[in-house]
Each structure stands twice: as structure tokens, then as C-alpha cells.
Amino acid sequence: MSAILIKSGNKQNDLLLFQLAKAMKMPIRILDKDDEMDVLLIKSIDEGMKSGEAPAKEVEKFMKKHGTKVHK
């Protein structure tokens, strides 16, 4: 199974993509802002794992969001 994440930017394109996926009997999930931030954070963490670096602000933000105390 694979996944494609598309950010269309307008409702007309959203509807067109939704109808296409429905016609192809593909499952659809619409992301809210929190989901979108999680995807961007995961991407940032993946890049950090490859390079050995991750932006400290993003890590702190993720930890705070998930109830972990951040010690500086």
C-alpha cells in the first residue's frame, strides 16, 4: 500500500481530487491542521535522522504537544 499527500490550495481542486479518488474506489482522508503539522514534523525528523540533525524548535514543539516536558 502506498500513500500520496496532496495540498491543493482551493476547494474546487479538493472536490475534483475527492471525486477522482472516489471513482477509483480509493480511501480518502482529509487532514486537519494538526495532522498537517504532524506530517511536516515527521518529514523533518526523517531528514534529521538521515543528516544527523533535527531542528531543536521542531523537536521541542512535538514533545510539548505530546505532553513531554522539555528541559533546557
KARAPE-V100649 format. One record per residue. N is the residue number from 0. RES is the residue in one small letter. SS is DSSP state (helix for helix, strand for strand, loop for the rest). OMEGA is omega in whole degrees, -180 to 180 (NA if undefined). BURIAL is + if it has 16 or more other ideal C-beta (glycine too) atoms within 10 Angstrom, else -. Layout:
[[N	RES	SS	OMEGA	BURIAL] [N	RES	SS	OMEGA	BURIAL]]
This chain:
[[0	m	loop	177	-] [1	s	loop	-180	-] [2	a	loop	177	-] [3	i	loop	178	-] [4	l	loop	-178	-] [5	i	loop	175	-] [6	k	loop	-171	-] [7	s	loop	179	-] [8	g	loop	175	-] [9	n	loop	-174	-] [10	k	helix	-179	-] [11	q	helix	177	-] [12	n	helix	177	-] [13	d	helix	-178	-] [14	l	helix	180	-] [15	l	helix	180	-] [16	l	helix	178	-] [17	f	helix	180	-] [18	q	helix	179	-] [19	l	helix	179	-] [20	a	helix	179	-] [21	k	helix	179	-] [22	a	helix	180	-] [23	m	loop	180	-] [24	k	loop	179	-] [25	m	loop	177	-] [26	p	loop	-176	-] [27	i	loop	173	-] [28	r	loop	178	-] [29	i	loop	-177	-] [30	l	loop	172	-] [31	d	loop	-177	-] [32	k	helix	179	-] [33	d	helix	178	-] [34	d	helix	-180	-] [35	e	helix	178	-] [36	m	helix	178	-] [37	d	helix	179	-] [38	v	helix	179	-] [39	l	helix	179	-] [40	l	helix	177	+] [41	i	helix	178	-] [42	k	helix	180	-] [43	s	helix	178	+] [44	i	helix	178	-] [45	d	helix	179	-] [46	e	helix	178	-] [47	g	helix	178	-] [48	m	helix	179	-] [49	k	helix	-176	-] [50	s	helix	-177	-] [51	g	loop	-179	-] [52	e	loop	174	-] [53	a	loop	179	+] [54	p	loop	-177	-] [55	a	helix	-179	-] [56	k	helix	-180	-] [57	e	helix	179	+] [58	v	helix	178	-] [59	e	helix	-179	-] [60	k	helix	180	-] [61	f	helix	-178	+] [62	m	helix	178	-] [63	k	helix	-179	-] [64	k	helix	-176	-] [65	h	loop	170	-] [66	g	loop	179	-] [67	t	loop	178	-] [68	k	loop	-180	-] [69	v	loop	179	-] [70	h	loop	-180	-] [71	k	loop	NA	-]]
